[in-house]
């Protein structure tokens, strides 16, 4: 399961050094997490990152069930199609 640390950092204009200073998590650990090269993540580290970004584990890992993706994609397309129909 991949995480979205690099995306979260980029969205906020943060660098590894910023996270290290703000969270106390080692730069090596942060780099492994951001590059998705580590073997896992300790709960304490995960909790610090979730608190720092004020997000849920689902937001951090970007997990979506297939049912959720399918239903929301279909719903979104339905609204797009409806909007096009109403505008014509």
Phi, psi and omega in degrees: 000125182269155178251171183246028183301315181300320179293315180300319179294314181298319179300331183255003180066034182260153175243165179306318181299322178297313180296319179301312181295321184279331186249337184082002177283134185300150180298322180299314180297315180298320179295318179296319180293311183298326180269000182055041180251351180284167179273347180175185180222134180287147181302319181298318179294315179300315181299319178298317181291319178297316178295317182300314182271352182055055182228170177265165175303324178298321178293321183290317182267348178066029183281132174222134177288156180299324180295318180295314181299312182298312185292320180288323176296317180294319180295317179299315179295324178299315179293322177297312179297319179297317179299318179297320181294317181292328181281344182273000000 
